[in-house]
Amino acid sequence: MFDLTDKVVVITGGAGKLGQKHAEALAEFKATPIIVDISKERAEAAAARIEEEYQIKTLGVEVDITRESQVVQCCENLLDEFGKIDVLINNAANNPKVESRDEEKNIFTRLENFDLEEWERDISVGLTGAFLCSKHIGYAISKNQNGGSILNISSDLGVIAPDQQVYWQAGLSDEQQAVKPVSYSVVKTGLIGLTRYLSTYWALKNVRCNALCFGGVFNDQLPDEFLQKMYQRIPQGRMAGVDEYKSAIVFAVSDASSFLNGAIISIDGGRSAW
């Protein structure tokens, strides 16, 4: 049921840290990962590494998913080469870091100071990009005799609000405190809405759509004070390891989850249960 042999899987933002982990998981179960990224160099390097390590055909493709013409061309090229696309993983998103001690940066991430251009840039990548890829690649999937699936990568912050006190730094005024930018929550919540819409749109053509809501990944974050605050908010008392989402990716896009559709699955150590 978990076998993905000959499944062509498009991963947007595929050259990023988690995007590459998604591709590794797919390659391990014999899918053909298509790593789509705005950086040609990163996409091709990631594809070459995964192809060598897993001995499975992997392709790295440069695409700006906010440009519809590039998404259309990518879709056409993949159909010409493989004859089909089986799975789309909408993974690409801007992910602003807020652990910075740069007080100026903190000020500009706050809602009252958040720049319109930054907002539009985040929405464009995280939501418009997912819409465009679903519109064209999802439509191609709907033409398959056996359908396929779309998987949206959301976040626990698409289900709950960020607790801004996690980022609180002693010695700074309220106006100088770092916050998780508003655009991140809006994008990740929007992906849940897109998931529900898509889950019913091509359902009779056997195209499923689900969302995985990931918690934070441990990445040597500093300072330690931030980590301790975060751990207190997660029932399991830790963040995710970088490989802990792999099995969920494989399950969600394989026949093992053939009746899973429209599901919003939190994988966050229990954080959103509190």
LINZI-V811690 format. One record per residue. N is the residue number from 1. OMEGA is omega in whole degrees, -180 to 180 (NA if undefined). NEAR is the number of other C-alpha atoms within 8 Angstrom. D_CENTER is the distance of its C-alpha to the mean C-alpha in Angstrom with 2 decimals. Layout:
n=N omega=OMEGA near=NEAR d_center=D_CENTER
n=N omega=OMEGA near=NEAR d_center=D_CENTER
This chain:
n=1 omega=-178 near=5 d_center=23.62
n=2 omega=-178 near=9 d_center=20.79
n=3 omega=-179 near=8 d_center=22.08
n=4 omega=-178 near=10 d_center=19.82
n=5 omega=178 near=8 d_center=22.62
n=6 omega=175 near=7 d_center=22.56
n=7 omega=179 near=11 d_center=19.30
n=8 omega=-172 near=13 d_center=17.66
n=9 omega=178 near=13 d_center=13.86
n=10 omega=179 near=12 d_center=11.97
n=11 omega=176 near=16 d_center=8.65
n=12 omega=-174 near=13 d_center=7.74
n=13 omega=-171 near=14 d_center=7.46
n=14 omega=179 near=17 d_center=8.91
n=15 omega=177 near=12 d_center=11.44
n=16 omega=-175 near=7 d_center=9.61
n=17 omega=180 near=6 d_center=10.40
n=18 omega=178 near=8 d_center=7.70
n=19 omega=178 near=14 d_center=7.23
n=20 omega=177 near=12 d_center=10.95
n=21 omega=175 near=11 d_center=11.08
n=22 omega=-179 near=13 d_center=9.36
n=23 omega=178 near=14 d_center=11.98
n=24 omega=-179 near=10 d_center=14.64
n=25 omega=180 near=12 d_center=14.33
n=26 omega=180 near=14 d_center=14.68
n=27 omega=-180 near=13 d_center=17.51
n=28 omega=179 near=8 d_center=19.22
n=29 omega=167 near=11 d_center=19.62
n=30 omega=172 near=12 d_center=20.89
n=31 omega=173 near=14 d_center=18.28
n=32 omega=-178 near=15 d_center=18.25
n=33 omega=174 near=14 d_center=14.90
n=34 omega=-176 near=15 d_center=14.54
n=35 omega=180 near=21 d_center=12.66
n=36 omega=-179 near=15 d_center=12.18
n=37 omega=179 near=16 d_center=12.24
n=38 omega=178 near=10 d_center=14.47
n=39 omega=178 near=8 d_center=16.52
n=40 omega=-177 near=11 d_center=18.75
n=41 omega=-179 near=6 d_center=20.03
n=42 omega=-179 near=9 d_center=16.83
n=43 omega=-178 near=17 d_center=15.62
n=44 omega=179 near=12 d_center=19.10
n=45 omega=179 near=9 d_center=19.58
n=46 omega=-180 near=12 d_center=16.52
n=47 omega=-180 near=13 d_center=17.65
n=48 omega=180 near=11 d_center=21.19
n=49 omega=-177 near=8 d_center=20.51
n=50 omega=178 near=14 d_center=18.69
n=51 omega=-180 near=11 d_center=21.38
n=52 omega=-176 near=8 d_center=24.07
n=53 omega=-173 near=6 d_center=22.87
n=54 omega=179 near=9 d_center=22.17
n=55 omega=179 near=7 d_center=24.67
n=56 omega=-179 near=11 d_center=22.44
n=57 omega=-180 near=7 d_center=22.05
n=58 omega=-176 near=12 d_center=18.89
n=59 omega=174 near=11 d_center=18.48
n=60 omega=-173 near=15 d_center=17.05
n=61 omega=176 near=12 d_center=17.04
n=62 omega=178 near=10 d_center=17.18
n=63 omega=168 near=12 d_center=15.81
n=64 omega=-173 near=9 d_center=15.42
n=65 omega=175 near=14 d_center=13.29
n=66 omega=179 near=9 d_center=15.13
n=67 omega=-175 near=8 d_center=18.31
n=68 omega=-179 near=8 d_center=19.13
n=69 omega=180 near=6 d_center=21.76
n=70 omega=177 near=10 d_center=19.49
n=71 omega=178 near=14 d_center=17.09
n=72 omega=-179 near=9 d_center=20.33
n=73 omega=177 near=8 d_center=21.79
n=74 omega=-180 near=10 d_center=18.89
n=75 omega=-180 near=11 d_center=19.08
n=76 omega=-180 near=8 d_center=22.84
n=77 omega=-180 near=8 d_center=22.89
n=78 omega=178 near=11 d_center=20.82
n=79 omega=177 near=10 d_center=23.06
n=80 omega=-175 near=7 d_center=26.07
n=81 omega=-173 near=6 d_center=25.14
n=82 omega=-180 near=8 d_center=23.87
n=83 omega=-178 near=7 d_center=25.33
n=84 omega=167 near=10 d_center=22.26
n=85 omega=-175 near=15 d_center=18.49
n=86 omega=-173 near=12 d_center=17.58
n=87 omega=171 near=14 d_center=13.84
n=88 omega=173 near=15 d_center=10.97
n=89 omega=177 near=12 d_center=7.32
n=90 omega=-174 near=13 d_center=5.62
n=91 omega=-172 near=11 d_center=2.60
n=92 omega=176 near=11 d_center=5.24
n=93 omega=167 near=8 d_center=6.52
n=94 omega=-178 near=8 d_center=9.71
n=95 omega=-177 near=5 d_center=10.00
n=96 omega=178 near=7 d_center=13.77
n=97 omega=-177 near=6 d_center=15.65
n=98 omega=179 near=9 d_center=18.54
n=99 omega=-175 near=10 d_center=20.48
n=100 omega=173 near=9 d_center=22.67
n=101 omega=-180 near=5 d_center=26.41
n=102 omega=-175 near=6 d_center=26.88
n=103 omega=179 near=10 d_center=28.56
n=104 omega=178 near=7 d_center=28.31
n=105 omega=179 near=9 d_center=24.52
n=106 omega=-177 near=15 d_center=24.55
n=107 omega=-175 near=12 d_center=26.79
n=108 omega=174 near=10 d_center=24.66
n=109 omega=-178 near=12 d_center=21.46
n=110 omega=-175 near=12 d_center=23.58
n=111 omega=-176 near=8 d_center=23.45
n=112 omega=-180 near=4 d_center=27.06
n=113 omega=-172 near=8 d_center=26.48
n=114 omega=-173 near=11 d_center=22.96
n=115 omega=-179 near=7 d_center=23.38
n=116 omega=-180 near=6 d_center=22.92
n=117 omega=177 near=6 d_center=21.72
n=118 omega=177 near=8 d_center=18.94
n=119 omega=-177 near=10 d_center=17.99
n=120 omega=179 near=8 d_center=18.15
n=121 omega=-180 near=8 d_center=16.16
n=122 omega=179 near=14 d_center=13.16
n=123 omega=-178 near=11 d_center=13.58
n=124 omega=-179 near=10 d_center=14.13
n=125 omega=-170 near=14 d_center=10.94
n=126 omega=-177 near=13 d_center=8.50
n=127 omega=-180 near=12 d_center=10.86
n=128 omega=178 near=10 d_center=13.46
n=129 omega=179 near=13 d_center=11.38
n=130 omega=177 near=13 d_center=9.65
n=131 omega=-177 near=9 d_center=13.29
n=132 omega=179 near=12 d_center=14.87
n=133 omega=178 near=13 d_center=12.94
n=134 omega=-180 near=11 d_center=13.60
n=135 omega=-174 near=8 d_center=17.10
n=136 omega=-179 near=11 d_center=18.07
n=137 omega=176 near=11 d_center=16.14
n=138 omega=178 near=11 d_center=16.10
n=139 omega=177 near=9 d_center=19.81
n=140 omega=178 near=11 d_center=20.46
n=141 omega=-178 near=15 d_center=19.06
n=142 omega=180 near=12 d_center=21.40
n=143 omega=178 near=8 d_center=24.28
n=144 omega=179 near=10 d_center=24.01
n=145 omega=-178 near=4 d_center=26.86
n=146 omega=178 near=6 d_center=24.70
n=147 omega=-177 near=12 d_center=21.64
n=148 omega=-178 near=13 d_center=18.20
n=149 omega=174 near=13 d_center=14.87
n=150 omega=180 near=15 d_center=11.70
n=151 omega=179 near=15 d_center=8.68
n=152 omega=180 near=14 d_center=6.31
n=153 omega=178 near=13 d_center=3.57
n=154 omega=-174 near=14 d_center=6.06
n=155 omega=172 near=12 d_center=8.26
n=156 omega=179 near=14 d_center=11.94
n=157 omega=166 near=13 d_center=12.66
n=158 omega=-177 near=16 d_center=11.90
n=159 omega=179 near=9 d_center=14.76
n=160 omega=176 near=7 d_center=17.02
n=161 omega=175 near=7 d_center=18.11
n=162 omega=173 near=7 d_center=17.75
n=163 omega=-173 near=5 d_center=21.02
n=164 omega=179 near=9 d_center=22.05
n=165 omega=176 near=5 d_center=24.87
n=166 omega=-175 near=8 d_center=22.58
n=167 omega=-175 near=11 d_center=22.71
n=168 omega=180 near=8 d_center=26.41
n=169 omega=-180 near=7 d_center=28.67
n=170 omega=176 near=4 d_center=32.38
n=171 omega=178 near=4 d_center=34.75
n=172 omega=176 near=8 d_center=32.69
n=173 omega=179 near=6 d_center=33.58
n=174 omega=-176 near=5 d_center=31.32
n=175 omega=-179 near=6 d_center=30.75
n=176 omega=-176 near=10 d_center=29.61
n=177 omega=176 near=13 d_center=27.11
n=178 omega=175 near=17 d_center=23.46
n=179 omega=169 near=10 d_center=20.93
n=180 omega=-175 near=12 d_center=17.21
n=181 omega=-178 near=11 d_center=17.16
n=182 omega=-175 near=7 d_center=17.34
n=183 omega=-178 near=9 d_center=14.80
n=184 omega=179 near=13 d_center=11.85
n=185 omega=-178 near=12 d_center=13.20
n=186 omega=179 near=9 d_center=14.01
n=187 omega=-175 near=13 d_center=10.70
n=188 omega=175 near=14 d_center=9.04
n=189 omega=178 near=12 d_center=12.36
n=190 omega=178 near=10 d_center=12.54
n=191 omega=176 near=15 d_center=9.61
n=192 omega=176 near=13 d_center=11.81
n=193 omega=178 near=8 d_center=14.72
n=194 omega=178 near=9 d_center=13.32
n=195 omega=-179 near=14 d_center=12.65
n=196 omega=179 near=12 d_center=16.26
n=197 omega=-177 near=8 d_center=17.64
n=198 omega=-177 near=11 d_center=16.31
n=199 omega=179 near=14 d_center=17.30
n=200 omega=-171 near=8 d_center=20.87
n=201 omega=-180 near=6 d_center=21.03
n=202 omega=-174 near=11 d_center=21.36
n=203 omega=-179 near=9 d_center=22.10
n=204 omega=174 near=5 d_center=25.62
n=205 omega=176 near=9 d_center=24.38
n=206 omega=173 near=11 d_center=22.43
n=207 omega=180 near=14 d_center=18.94
n=208 omega=174 near=14 d_center=16.90
n=209 omega=-180 near=15 d_center=13.71
n=210 omega=178 near=17 d_center=12.02
n=211 omega=172 near=15 d_center=9.29
n=212 omega=-178 near=13 d_center=8.41
n=213 omega=-175 near=16 d_center=8.94
n=214 omega=169 near=12 d_center=8.72
n=215 omega=-178 near=13 d_center=11.59
n=216 omega=179 near=7 d_center=12.33
n=217 omega=177 near=8 d_center=12.74
n=218 omega=-176 near=9 d_center=16.26
n=219 omega=-179 near=5 d_center=16.66
n=220 omega=-178 near=4 d_center=20.36
n=221 omega=175 near=9 d_center=19.88
n=222 omega=0 near=8 d_center=23.11
n=223 omega=179 near=7 d_center=25.27
n=224 omega=179 near=7 d_center=26.12
n=225 omega=178 near=7 d_center=26.96
n=226 omega=-179 near=12 d_center=23.32
n=227 omega=-179 near=10 d_center=22.44
n=228 omega=177 near=8 d_center=25.42
n=229 omega=-179 near=9 d_center=24.52
n=230 omega=-178 near=11 d_center=21.00
n=231 omega=180 near=12 d_center=22.54
n=232 omega=-178 near=8 d_center=25.01
n=233 omega=-180 near=8 d_center=22.40
n=234 omega=-177 near=13 d_center=20.83
n=235 omega=179 near=9 d_center=23.32
n=236 omega=173 near=7 d_center=22.65
n=237 omega=179 near=9 d_center=23.45
n=238 omega=172 near=8 d_center=20.74
n=239 omega=-179 near=13 d_center=17.11
n=240 omega=168 near=11 d_center=15.02
n=241 omega=-173 near=7 d_center=15.88
n=242 omega=-179 near=10 d_center=13.51
n=243 omega=-170 near=6 d_center=14.28
n=244 omega=178 near=7 d_center=14.31
n=245 omega=-175 near=10 d_center=11.14
n=246 omega=-176 near=10 d_center=12.42
n=247 omega=179 near=8 d_center=14.86
n=248 omega=178 near=7 d_center=12.66
n=249 omega=-178 near=11 d_center=10.64
n=250 omega=179 near=12 d_center=14.16
n=251 omega=-172 near=11 d_center=15.65
n=252 omega=-177 near=11 d_center=13.37
n=253 omega=-178 near=12 d_center=13.92
n=254 omega=178 near=12 d_center=17.50
n=255 omega=176 near=9 d_center=20.79
n=256 omega=-180 near=8 d_center=20.82
n=257 omega=-172 near=9 d_center=18.90
n=258 omega=178 near=6 d_center=20.95
n=259 omega=177 near=4 d_center=21.86
n=260 omega=-177 near=9 d_center=18.53
n=261 omega=-179 near=8 d_center=17.67
n=262 omega=-177 near=13 d_center=16.45
n=263 omega=175 near=9 d_center=15.51
n=264 omega=-170 near=9 d_center=13.49
n=265 omega=177 near=8 d_center=13.26
n=266 omega=176 near=11 d_center=13.23
n=267 omega=-168 near=11 d_center=13.03
n=268 omega=180 near=14 d_center=14.36
n=269 omega=179 near=12 d_center=17.87
n=270 omega=-175 near=10 d_center=19.39
n=271 omega=-177 near=11 d_center=18.60
n=272 omega=176 near=9 d_center=17.99
n=273 omega=179 near=4 d_center=21.18
n=274 omega=NA near=4 d_center=23.31
